[in-house]
């Protein structure tokens, strides 16, 4: 849908009011202010940045950096460096103070940006008083356009309520002690990253998976490589499993009851099973429940507008983020799809530019976020990075692609991967585009997807994203020269192989 210019003669306090200051909210506000709009940014918390900056992406990566540093010390003997593992100590109070310091520094930087762009920052819990009116405490804010950037919250399982030793991700992040034995229910990024963190610092970690592998919505080969790598580091995976009960013991530990289903049923999602057969138990110090995040769309006053939700509570929008209430937009985790900070950044920019285009402040219409070229990354010990389609997904779209092929290579052939005592693999999905998709004929092959498991793959996936999103023909992409020796040259090798001219591979 191309943005339609709207004429309005009503006078407002602000041209744009943004509710929520996470990645989606603050990116909308910053870009809109840069384009000349008068912007108000409403945030209930005392600090800007939302979950990502304060309780998510940034603090978890700080903890993972410490975990990787400790693991490197324990493996130093590979290079002839003698380190007595028993002499390695961990000051968790200092670690968490460092984490808080890093977060504080980044929050301060964001606050300076907001101030420099002359964005009005309003602290307090927002509610809607109408399509153009935001209430904050006893204040009424009139705005021509409103952006909802309300974020998400951890999903709680009714039979495993949060509290005490049963943790959500926020509670786990604040936990300064390292549990001796910990269980995790979940198979996504949060589950695998906390498994890496705790395991690297000495915890005995068990991960309960609903299906036969983690990251079950992604490429199977890549997900299994991540699982095998984490298992080698000491993390135990129990596939097709369901924790049915958690009993608090007198010593504050938990006695977990769980069962495993056969390969056909693939676990249960909606509640504990009544079948006690094959039930087993496990005693742990902590249980992290990381089974997803739900959109925060319980904003008071939303029913006073024409904003509509889907059955799962996500806000319905057009590709640009505009809701059925034409002057209200939505960005970030409250829109269905992958709940990723960088996706929210892109959505925020698209919304700000759509509003500016409506006002004649931009001569070129904005582009909506291409959901299929948004990369996904899991920062586990063996990193997972993915963008685009899997082979099965590509083949399921015959109206868009044909002659879909898959090329897979091991990362063990890469010298830098060997130096890091790591492993992994890289899978490329290629194919031809139909005329409907804008293909250039039966001879032109394109990269449709890239899926990588290995060390530092988070720093490689952006190149694949560029190739996919900009529709660079495979033969041109394969001609790009990568620096040697780097982990990134494995992508170059895979592109050459997919193009039918492998160099170091058969």
C-alpha positions in Angstrom: 0.0 0.0 0.0 1.4 3.4 -1.0 1.0 6.0 1.7 -1.8 8.5 1.0 -1.3 12.1 1.8 -3.7 13.3 4.5 -5.0 16.8 4.9 -5.7 18.0 8.4 -6.6 21.5 9.6 -6.8 20.6 13.3 -4.2 22.0 15.6 -2.2 19.5 17.7 0.4 19.7 20.4 2.6 17.4 18.4 2.7 16.1 14.9 3.7 12.7 16.3 3.4 11.0 19.7 5.3 7.7 20.2 4.2 5.4 23.1 7.2 3.3 24.1 10.9 3.9 23.8 12.3 0.5 22.8 14.0 0.0 19.4 10.8 0.5 17.4 9.7 3.6 19.4 12.9 5.5 19.6 13.9 4.8 16.0 10.5 6.2 14.9 11.0 9.3 17.1 14.6 9.9 16.1 13.9 9.6 12.3 10.7 11.7 12.5 12.5 14.4 14.4 15.3 14.3 11.9 12.8 14.9 9.1 11.4 18.0 10.9 8.4 16.7 12.8 7.5 17.8 16.3 7.7 14.7 18.3 6.8 13.5 21.8 8.2 10.3 23.2 6.2 8.7 26.1 7.9 6.1 28.3 6.6 4.6 31.5 10.1 3.6 32.8 12.7 6.1 34.1 15.2 5.0 31.4 14.8 5.0 27.6 15.6 1.9 25.6 12.8 -0.6 26.4 13.5 -4.3 27.0 16.3 -4.5 24.4 18.6 -2.0 26.0 17.7 -2.5 29.7 16.6 -6.1 30.1 17.3 -7.9 26.8 19.8 -7.7 23.9 22.5 -5.6 25.5 22.8 -6.9 29.0 22.5 -10.6 27.9 25.4 -10.0 25.4 27.4 -8.5 28.2 27.0 -11.7 30.2 27.7 -13.9 27.2 30.9 -11.9 26.5 32.1 -12.8 30.1 31.1 -16.4 29.6 33.0 -16.7 26.3 36.1 -15.1 28.0 36.0 -17.8 30.7 35.6 -20.6 28.3 38.6 -19.3 26.3 40.7 -19.4 29.4 39.7 -23.1 30.1 40.8 -23.9 26.5 44.1 -22.0 26.5 46.1 -25.2 26.8 45.3 -25.8 23.1 47.9 -23.0 22.4 50.4 -24.1 25.0 49.2 -21.6 27.5 49.0 -23.2 30.9 45.9 -22.1 32.9 44.9 -24.0 36.0 41.1 -24.2 35.8 40.8 -24.3 39.6 42.5 -20.9 39.8 39.9 -19.2 37.6 37.5 -17.3 39.9 34.3 -15.5 39.1 33.1 -12.3 40.9 29.5 -12.3 39.9 28.9 -9.0 41.7 31.6 -7.3 39.6 30.3 -9.0 36.5 26.8 -7.6 37.0 28.1 -4.2 37.9 30.0 -4.2 34.6 26.8 -5.2 32.8 24.9 -2.3 34.5 27.7 0.1 33.6 27.5 -0.8 30.0 23.8 -0.5 29.9 23.9 2.8 31.7 26.4 4.2 29.2 24.2 3.2 26.2 21.1 4.5 27.8 22.8 7.9 28.4 23.9 8.0 24.8 20.3 7.4 23.6 19.0 10.1 26.0 21.5 12.6 24.5 20.3 11.7 21.0 16.7 12.3 22.0 17.6 15.6 23.6 19.7 16.7 20.6 16.8 16.0 18.2 14.6 18.2 20.4 12.1 15.4 21.1 9.8 16.0 24.1 10.4 13.2 26.6 7.4 12.5 28.7 7.6 9.9 31.5 4.6 8.1 32.7 2.1 5.3 31.8 0.2 6.2 28.7 -3.5 5.5 27.9 -5.6 6.6 24.9 -8.4 9.1 25.3 -9.2 8.9 21.6 -7.6 8.5 18.2 -5.6 11.7 18.6 -5.2 12.0 22.4 -2.8 10.3 24.7 -3.2 10.6 28.5 -0.2 10.5 30.8 -1.0 11.0 34.5 -3.2 14.1 34.5 -1.8 15.4 31.2 -3.5 15.3 27.8 -1.3 15.1 24.7 -2.9 15.9 21.4 -1.1 14.5 18.3 -1.9 14.2 14.7 -0.2 10.8 14.4 0.3 8.2 17.1 2.8 5.3 17.0 2.3 2.3 19.3 5.6 0.8 20.3 4.4 -1.1 23.4 6.8 -4.1 23.3 6.2 -7.6 24.6 6.5 -9.6 27.8 7.4 -13.2 28.7 4.8 -15.9 28.2 3.9 -17.6 31.5 2.7 -21.2 31.5 -0.2 -21.6 33.9 1.3 -24.8 35.5 4.7 -23.2 35.9 4.0 -19.7 37.3 6.9 -17.2 37.6 8.2 -16.6 41.1 10.9 -17.9 43.4 13.1 -20.4 41.6 10.9 -20.3 38.4 12.3 -17.5 36.3 11.3 -15.5 33.3 14.1 -13.9 31.2 14.0 -10.6 33.2 14.4 -12.5 36.5 17.2 -14.7 35.0 19.1 -11.6 33.9 18.9 -10.1 37.4 20.1 -13.4 39.0 23.6 -12.8 40.2 24.3 -16.2 41.6 25.3 -19.1 39.3 23.0 -22.0 40.0 24.6 -25.4 40.4 21.9 -27.1 38.3 19.4 -25.3 36.1 16.7 -26.4 33.7 15.3 -24.4 30.8 12.0 -24.9 29.0 12.3 -23.4 25.5 14.1 -23.8 22.2 14.6 -20.3 20.9 17.2 -17.5 21.3 16.6 -16.8 25.0 16.8 -20.4 26.0 20.0 -21.1 24.1 21.7 -18.0 25.2 21.0 -18.5 28.8 22.0 -22.1 28.4 25.4 -21.0 27.0 25.9 -18.4 29.8 25.2 -20.7 32.7 27.0 -23.7 31.2 30.1 -21.6 30.5 30.2 -20.5 34.1 29.9 -23.9 35.6 26.2 -24.8 35.8 24.8 -28.2 34.9 22.2 -27.2 32.3 19.3 -29.2 30.9 17.1 -27.9 28.1 13.6 -29.3 27.5 12.6 -29.0 23.8 9.1 -29.3 22.5 10.3 -30.8 19.3 13.3 -32.8 18.2 15.6 -29.9 17.9 16.0 -26.2 19.0 15.1 -23.4 16.6 12.6 -25.7 15.0 11.2 -23.0 12.6 14.6 -22.6 11.0 16.8 -24.6 8.7 17.1 -28.2 10.1 20.7 -28.8 9.3 21.8 -25.5 10.9 19.7 -26.0 14.0 21.1 -29.5 14.5 24.6 -28.2 14.2 24.0 -25.7 16.9 22.4 -28.4 19.1 25.4 -30.8 18.6 27.9 -28.0 19.4 26.1 -27.0 22.6 25.8 -30.7 23.6 29.6 -31.0 23.2 30.1 -28.1 25.5 28.1 -30.0 28.2 24.5 -28.8 27.7 22.0 -31.6 27.9 19.0 -31.6 25.6 15.8 -33.6 26.1 13.8 -33.5 22.9 10.0 -33.8 22.6 9.7 -33.1 26.3 7.2 -31.4 28.5 7.7 -30.3 32.1 4.4 -31.2 33.7 5.0 -30.1 37.3 7.4 -28.2 39.5 7.4 -28.9 43.2 9.2 -26.6 45.6 11.4 -28.5 48.0 12.2 -27.5 51.6 15.7 -26.4 50.5 14.2 -24.1 47.8 15.2 -26.3 45.0 12.6 -27.6 42.5 11.6 -31.2 41.8 10.5 -31.3 38.1 8.3 -33.9 36.6 8.5 -34.3 32.8 7.5 -36.7 30.1 8.7 -37.4 26.5 6.4 -38.0 23.6 7.2 -40.1 20.5 8.5 -38.5 17.3 5.0 -38.2 15.9 3.3 -36.1 18.5 6.3 -33.6 18.8 5.4 -32.4 22.3 2.4 -30.4 23.6 2.0 -26.7 23.8 -1.3 -26.0 25.5 -0.9 -27.7 28.9 0.5 -30.6 30.9 -0.4 -34.1 29.8 -2.6 -36.3 32.0 -0.7 -39.4 30.9 1.8 -40.3 33.7 3.4 -43.0 31.7 7.2 -42.7 31.3 7.2 -39.7 33.6 10.7 -38.8 34.9 12.0 -36.3 37.4 14.9 -33.9 37.7 15.9 -31.7 40.7 17.3 -28.3 39.9 18.1 -25.0 41.6 16.5 -22.8 39.0 14.0 -23.3 36.2 13.9 -20.7 33.3 10.7 -20.7 31.3 11.4 -19.2 27.9 8.6 -20.2 25.6 8.1 -16.9 23.8 6.9 -13.4 24.4 3.4 -12.0 24.1 2.5 -8.6 22.7 1.6 -5.9 25.2 -1.6 -4.7 23.5 -3.7 -4.2 26.6 -3.3 -0.4 26.3 -6.2 1.3 28.1 -8.3 3.2 25.6 -7.3 1.2 22.6 -11.0 0.2 22.2 -11.8 3.9 21.6 -10.0 3.6 18.2 -10.4 1.5 15.1 -7.1 -0.4 15.9 -7.8 -4.1 15.5 -5.9 -7.2 16.9 -5.4 -10.6 15.5 -6.4 -13.7 17.5 -3.0 -13.8 19.2 -3.2 -10.1 20.3 -0.9 -8.6 17.7 -1.9 -5.3 16.0 -3.1 -5.6 12.5 -1.4 -3.2 10.1 -0.6 -2.7 6.4 3.1 -3.4 5.3 4.0 0.1 6.4 2.7 -0.2 9.9 -0.5 1.8 9.5 -3.5 0.4 11.4 -7.2 0.5 10.4 -7.2 3.8 12.4 -5.4 5.7 9.7 -3.5 8.0 12.0 -2.3 5.3 14.4 0.7 3.1 13.6 2.4 0.1 15.2 6.0 -1.0 15.3 8.1 -3.8 17.0 7.0 -6.7 19.0 3.2 -5.9 18.9 3.2 -6.7 15.1 3.1 -10.4 14.2 6.5 -11.8 13.0 9.9 -12.2 14.4 10.3 -10.2 17.6 13.7 -8.6 16.8 15.2 -5.3 17.7 16.7 -4.7 14.3 13.3 -5.5 12.7 11.8 -2.8 14.9 14.5 -0.3 13.9 13.5 -0.8 10.2 9.8 -0.6 11.0 10.3 2.6 12.9 12.2 4.2 10.1 9.5 3.1 7.6 6.7 4.6 9.8 8.5 7.9 10.3 9.2 8.2 6.6 5.6 7.3 5.7 4.3 10.1 7.9 6.9 12.5 6.5 6.0 11.5 3.0 2.3 12.2 3.7 3.3 15.8 4.6 5.5 16.3 1.6 8.7 16.2 3.6 10.1 13.4 1.4 9.9 13.3 -2.3 10.5 9.5 -2.5 8.0 7.1 -1.0 9.4 4.9 1.7 9.9 1.1 1.4 8.3 -1.2 4.0 10.4 -3.8 5.8 10.9 -6.9 3.7 10.1 -9.5 6.4 11.9 -12.3 4.5 15.3 -10.5 4.4 15.4 -9.7 8.1 18.3 -11.7 9.6 17.9 -13.8 12.8 20.8 -14.5 15.1 21.2 -16.6 18.3 24.4 -15.7 20.3 24.9 -19.1 21.8 28.3 -20.8 22.1 27.8 -22.0 18.5 26.1 -19.0 16.9 23.1 -19.4 14.7 22.5 -16.9 11.9 19.8 -17.1 9.3 18.2 -14.9 6.6 15.7 -15.7 3.9 14.0 -18.9 3.0 14.9 -22.5 3.8 14.7 -25.0 0.9 11.3 -26.3 2.0 10.0 -22.8 2.3 11.2 -21.9 -1.2 9.8 -25.0 -2.8 6.5 -24.3 -1.1 6.2 -21.0 -3.2 6.1 -22.2 -6.8 4.3 -18.9 -7.8 7.5 -17.1 -6.8 10.5 -19.5 -7.2 11.4 -22.5 -9.3 14.5 -24.8 -9.6 15.2 -24.3 -5.9 18.5 -25.9 -4.8 20.5 -26.3 -1.7 24.3 -26.0 -1.2 25.8 -27.0 2.1 29.5 -26.9 3.2 31.2 -27.7 6.5 33.0 -24.9 8.3 35.8 -27.2 9.4 37.5 -26.5 6.1 38.0 -22.9 7.3 41.3 -22.2 9.0 40.0 -19.6 11.4 37.3 -21.9 12.5 39.9 -24.6 13.2 41.9 -22.0 15.2 38.9 -21.4 17.3 38.5 -25.1 18.0 35.0 -24.7 16.6 32.8 -26.3 14.0 29.6 -25.7 12.1 28.1 -25.5 8.7 26.8 -23.2 6.1 23.7 -23.8 3.9 22.7 -21.7 0.9 19.3 -21.9 -0.8 19.3 -20.7 -4.4 16.7 -20.6 -7.1 15.2 -18.7 -10.0 12.4 -16.1 -9.8 9.2 -16.4 -11.7 8.0 -13.5 -13.9 5.5 -12.6 -11.1 8.5 -12.2 -8.7 10.4 -10.1 -11.2 12.8 -12.8 -12.5 15.1 -12.1 -15.4 14.7 -15.4 -17.2 15.4 -19.1 -16.7 19.2 -18.6 -16.7 19.5 -16.2 -13.7 19.9 -17.8 -10.3 19.5 -15.8 -7.1 20.3 -16.4 -3.4 17.1 -17.1 -1.6 18.4 -18.0 1.9 21.5 -18.4 4.0 21.7 -20.4 7.2 25.0 -20.6 9.2 26.1 -22.3 12.5 29.5 -21.6 13.8 31.7 -19.0 15.5 30.9 -15.3 15.0 28.3 -16.1 12.3 26.4 -13.0 13.6 29.1 -10.9 11.8 28.7 -12.8 8.5 24.9 -12.8 8.0 24.6 -9.2 6.9 26.5 -9.9 3.7 24.0 -12.6 2.8 21.2 -10.3 3.6 22.5 -7.7 1.2 22.7 -10.2 -1.6 19.2 -11.5 -1.0 17.5 -8.2 -0.4 19.1 -6.4 -3.3 18.5 -9.4 -5.7 22.1 -9.7 -6.8 22.4 -12.6 -9.3 24.3 -15.6 -7.9 27.1 -15.4 -10.5 27.8 -11.8 -9.5 27.7 -12.5 -5.8 30.0 -15.5 -6.2 32.6 -13.1 -7.8 33.0 -11.1 -4.7 36.5 -11.5 -3.2 36.6 -12.2 0.6 39.7 -11.5 2.7 41.8 -14.5 3.7 42.0 -15.9 6.2 38.6 -15.0 7.7 35.5 -16.9 8.7 33.6 -14.8 6.2 35.4 -16.4 3.3 33.3 -19.6 3.9 30.4 -17.6 2.5 32.4 -16.9 -0.6 33.3 -20.6 -0.9 29.7 -21.6 -0.6 28.6 -19.0 -3.2 31.2 -20.3 -5.6 30.1 -23.9 -5.0 26.4 -22.9 -5.6 27.5 -21.2 -8.8 29.0 -24.5 -10.0 32.7 -23.4 -9.7 33.9 -24.6 -6.2 37.5 -23.8 -5.3 38.6 -25.5 -2.0 35.5 -27.8 -1.9 34.3 -30.6 -4.0 
